[in-house]
C-alpha cells in the first residue's frame, strides 16, 4: 500500500478552508486505498523577516521516510510546504504567499516599495520558482491559482477542482428572509461589502455572518455606524450542523472576496440550491458563478450587490431557478478525479504496491 504524506502550514488557533482541505484530502486518500497522513508546521508571517525563516524550516525537513519506511509520495499545498525535501514531491497549490505577489500594492498586502520589501519579494519569487520547479508534477486548486503561478514564476500547473467536505450533507430548504455570508473575517474577504449593501436592501431581510477573524470588531462597528446592526447578525463559528441549516434556509449567499483562490462557500451554496452573489474581481469564484445563470456577478460596490439582492428579495422563484443551476454545477465536481491525478506519478515510480 503506497504511503502518501500531505503537508500543511497552519497558523495556530486558526482553521479555515486550507486546513479543511488538507484534512479532507487525507481522508479521501485513505478512502481510495492509500496509507495517508499529514505533516503540519506552524506558520508566522509577521514581522516580514519571519517569512524566510519559516520557509527555511520546511527546507530543513527531509520527509522521504518515516519510522524506517519510505514515504512514496509527498503532496505539498500552500507556501511554504513545497520547500520540503522529498524525491517524489507533488504540489497541489492552494496559493503562494499572496502578499508578495498579486496582492502587492493593494490594501490587502503589507509589502511596500521599500528596499527591504522589494528585496524580500524578489527573494520569495526566486525561491518559489526553484522549489516549485523541483516538483515531479504541479497542480492548482483553480485556474486562477494556476494563472498566477505562470504569470509570476513561469511555471505551469493543471487545475484540479474538488468538492467541499460538506458536499454529501448539503440540502435544499426554503428561500427564507435572510442572506448568508460565510468565511474568515479578514480584509481580503471584503465582508464589509455585504454589510454596506444591507443599507439598500428591503428592511425585512437580514444578513447572517458566519466566521471569525481579526476584522470582526471593525465589521461590527461598521454595522452600527451604518444603522443596520439590528439586521446584521454575527454568529461567529458554528457547527457543521448549524451551517448546513443556515445554507438550507437562506435566500442567497453573498461571497465577494478579492481575487479568491477557489472558495468552498460557492460550492456549498450551490449544494444547498442557493444562488451566489459575488464580485467581478473575485477570482476563482468566477470559475463557478455565471451571471444570471447560477448567481449574480456584480461590480464590487455595495449598491451593485444591493441591486442583485433586491431582485432576489423580490422573487423567491428567481432564487430557486439560479440555485438549481448552481446545484448542477456542483454535482459535476468529485474527489475521484483529484486523487487519480495527484497520485498518477506513482505509476511511473518504483512503488509497486497497489491501492487497497
TARAHU-V143126 format. One record per residue. N is the residue number from 1. PSI is psi as a letter, one per 40 degrees, with the letter a starting at -180 (none if undefined). NEAR is the number of other C-alpha atoms within 10 Angstrom. Layout:
N;PSI;NEAR
N;PSI;NEAR
This chain:
1;h;14
2;i;19
3;h;22
4;h;21
5;h;23
6;h;23
7;h;25
8;i;25
9;h;24
10;h;17
11;h;15
12;h;10
13;e;5
14;h;10
15;h;12
16;a;13
17;d;16
18;d;18
19;d;16
20;d;13
21;d;19
22;d;22
23;d;15
24;d;16
25;d;22
26;d;20
27;d;16
28;d;18
29;d;25
30;d;17
31;d;14
32;e;15
33;e;14
34;i;21
35;h;19
36;i;21
37;i;18
38;i;15
39;h;14
40;h;14
41;h;15
42;i;11
43;h;19
44;h;15
45;e;13
46;i;9
47;i;8
48;d;14
49;e;13
50;d;13
51;d;18
52;d;15
53;d;14
54;d;20
55;d;21
56;d;14
57;d;16
58;d;20
59;d;17
60;e;11
61;h;13
62;h;12
63;f;20
64;e;19
65;i;14
66;h;10
67;f;6
68;e;7
69;i;9
70;i;14
71;h;20
72;d;24
73;h;26
74;h;29
75;h;26
76;i;27
77;c;25
78;i;20
79;h;21
80;f;26
81;d;27
82;e;30
83;e;25
84;i;22
85;h;18
86;h;21
87;e;16
88;g;18
89;h;24
90;i;24
91;h;25
92;g;23
93;h;27
94;d;20
95;i;22
96;a;21
97;g;17
98;d;14
99;d;17
100;e;21
101;b;19
102;e;16
103;e;17
104;h;17
105;e;14
106;i;12
107;e;11
108;e;16
109;i;16
110;e;15
111;h;20
112;a;15
113;f;10
114;i;9
115;d;9
116;d;12
117;d;17
118;d;13
119;d;11
120;d;18
121;d;19
122;d;13
123;d;14
124;d;18
125;d;16
126;d;13
127;d;16
128;d;22
129;d;17
130;d;13
131;d;16
132;d;21
133;e;17
134;d;19
135;i;20
136;e;12
137;i;21
138;h;22
139;i;24
140;i;25
141;e;23
142;i;26
143;d;20
144;d;21
145;d;25
146;d;23
147;d;18
148;d;20
149;d;22
150;d;13
151;d;13
152;d;14
153;e;17
154;f;11
155;i;15
156;i;17
157;i;21
158;h;18
159;h;19
160;h;21
161;i;18
162;i;22
163;i;20
164;i;24
165;e;19
166;e;16
167;d;20
168;e;9
169;e;13
170;i;22
171;i;20
172;i;21
173;a;17
174;i;14
175;g;22
176;a;16
177;f;15
178;i;19
179;i;27
180;h;23
181;h;23
182;h;26
183;i;22
184;i;24
185;g;23
186;i;18
187;d;18
188;e;17
189;e;20
190;f;20
191;e;23
192;d;20
193;d;21
194;d;28
195;d;26
196;d;21
197;d;21
198;d;27
199;d;17
200;e;16
201;i;20
202;h;13
203;e;10
204;e;9
205;i;18
206;i;22
207;h;25
208;h;22
209;h;24
210;h;19
211;i;18
212;i;21
213;i;14
214;e;11
215;e;17
216;d;19
217;d;11
218;d;12
219;d;21
220;d;17
221;d;13
222;d;16
223;d;20
224;d;13
225;d;10
226;e;12
227;f;14
228;e;20
229;d;18
230;e;10
231;e;18
232;h;23
233;h;16
234;h;17
235;e;12
236;a;16
237;h;16
238;i;13
239;i;7
240;d;11
241;d;11
242;d;11
243;d;17
244;d;22
245;d;15
246;d;24
247;d;29
248;d;23
249;e;21
250;i;26
251;d;29
252;i;32
253;h;28
254;h;27
255;g;26
256;f;31
257;i;26
258;h;21
259;f;20
260;i;20
261;d;23
262;c;26
263;g;23
264;d;22
265;d;20
266;d;27
267;d;28
268;d;29
269;d;31
270;d;33
271;d;30
272;e;27
273;f;32
274;h;34
275;i;33
276;h;34
277;h;28
278;a;29
279;i;25
280;e;18
281;f;17
282;e;25
283;b;22
284;d;21
285;d;29
286;e;20
287;e;12
288;d;19
289;h;24
290;h;19
291;h;16
292;e;16
293;d;15
294;e;27
295;a;29
296;h;24
297;h;24
298;i;21
299;i;15
300;g;19
301;i;14
302;d;18
303;d;19
304;d;18
305;d;26
306;d;24
307;d;16
308;d;19
309;d;27
310;d;17
311;d;13
312;d;23
313;d;24
314;e;11
315;g;13
316;d;16
317;d;12
318;d;18
319;d;24
320;d;21
321;d;17
322;d;24
323;d;26
324;d;20
325;d;20
326;d;28
327;d;22
328;d;14
329;d;16
330;d;22
331;d;13
332;e;10
333;h;17
334;i;15
335;d;18
336;d;13
337;d;12
338;d;22
339;d;16
340;d;12
341;d;13
342;d;20
343;e;19
344;d;12
345;e;16
346;d;15
347;d;11
348;e;8
349;a;11
350;e;8
351;h;15
352;e;11
353;i;13
354;i;10
355;h;14
356;none;11
